[in-house]
Amino acid sequence: MTETTETPPRTPANRGLGRGGPDERLGARIEETLALLRRIERAHTPAALASSFSAEDMVLTDLIRQHTPGIGIFTLDTGRLNAETYDLQHRVRARYGAVVQVFFPDPADVEAYVERYGPNGFYDSVPARQACCQARKVAPLERALKGLEAWLTGMRREQAVTRDALPLEEHDSERGILKFNPLAGWREADVWHYLKSHDVPYNELYEQGYRSIGCAPCTRPVTVGEDLRAGRWWWEAADQKECGLHTRRRSP
């Protein structure tokens, strides 16, 4: 996934940097990202970043709050997040203010899921896991996107086989709005160099070997030789590892 075959370091300060150190083109990538964010703020508001408080989302949060505060930020609280994620949410509030709007699942949807599948039924099958994501993430996302002209994500192409053709800009035909992926071309090295050089807060789980963080029952640290998203829904095939937030159903 990264540009080195060495075992990925376990420390975020060095993770993904490889033999050549931080990408010398990072400054240009930041400027390109800022140009896109400014265009979104100018031409496509209301717009908002969907943040899971991932490392990538923290890069975008910092850029947005410093340069394009007209872009909003929201998060989906599934009710099953790690304590470290809530701690980061609190630190984000302390640093940037109460800028992140929180959307929760409808309790009736969660109750219906648990009645049908059980509290941890997502381990039993892909459809059961997708039904949990639908109740806890996708349905709240639909509410979060109402009234927006565009939404932003922190997705990157190198994260997964399901994202290797990820564009910077696309039309979310399922929801009828624009979707932007400003960090699509960033490497993992770029993300961590930005966070460390700008002293941006990040999830402490990264220090414990996590490289992609979602709900607590569905996320684990990665082991030596595993790819970046191997710790997400590790019981499923790699080409199935999306929750439904980012289904690619674009218009021709």
Beta strands, then each sheet from edge to edge (+ up, - down):
strand 1: 47-51
strand 2: 72-76
strand 3: 100-103
strand 4: 150-152
strand 5: 169-172
strand 6: 177-180
sheet 1: 3+ 2+ 1+ 4+ 6+ 5-
end
